[in-house]
């Protein structure tokens, strides 16, 4: 996964490989200092852009994660959708899933 990051008005090319399967979506987080990635391996990973390290792994979906989106009204919350027919709500403060909704079919985005 190749990303061009701009920190302190300096562009930086990042070559990240946080997952062993396809990355389907990504979302910048915490004033663009972190990156959330959603993968077919069923996990979401939080990456610190400055260190290029995975700082947290969120697991709980039973199939590939199709999207990851921050929740604008609450800065520490994000949502994921999956081929497992669920939408999950995650909180960075507790570093866990705080809610799950089951739908009738696989979801591509929330």
C-alpha positions, 0 to 999 in steps of 0.5 A, spaced: 500 500 500 503 506 497 501 513 500 503 520 500 503 523 507 504 530 508 506 532 515 509 539 517 508 541 509 513 535 507 511 530 503 513 523 505 512 516 501 510 511 505 510 503 503 506 500 508 504 492 508 499 492 514 495 486 512 496 479 509 490 480 504 487 485 500 486 492 503 479 494 501 478 501 505 482 506 509 481 512 513 485 518 516 484 519 523 486 523 529 488 530 525 491 525 519 496 523 524 493 515 524 491 511 518 485 506 519 485 500 514 480 495 513 482 488 510 479 482 507 483 478 513 477 480 517 481 486 521 482 493 522 489 496 523 490 503 526 497 505 523 501 511 526 503 515 520 510 518 523 513 511 525 509 507 520 507 502 525 501 498 527 499 501 534 492 497 534 489 491 531 481 491 531 478 484 530 471 481 531 468 481 524 468 474 521 469 475 514 473 481 510 472 488 512 469 492 506 469 499 509 472 503 515 469 510 517 470 515 522 464 518 526 465 525 525 461 527 531 465 523 536 472 523 535 474 517 538 469 512 534 469 509 527 464 504 524 466 498 519 462 494 515 463 487 513 462 481 508 459 478 515 453 482 514 454 486 520 456 494 522 460 494 528 462 501 532 469 501 535 471 506 540 479 508 540 479 509 548 476 502 550 480 499 544 474 495 543 467 494 539 462 497 543 456 495 538 454 491 533 448 491 528 446 485 523 443 486 517 440 482 511 446 482 506 453 483 506 455 491 506 460 495 502 460 501 506 457 505 512 
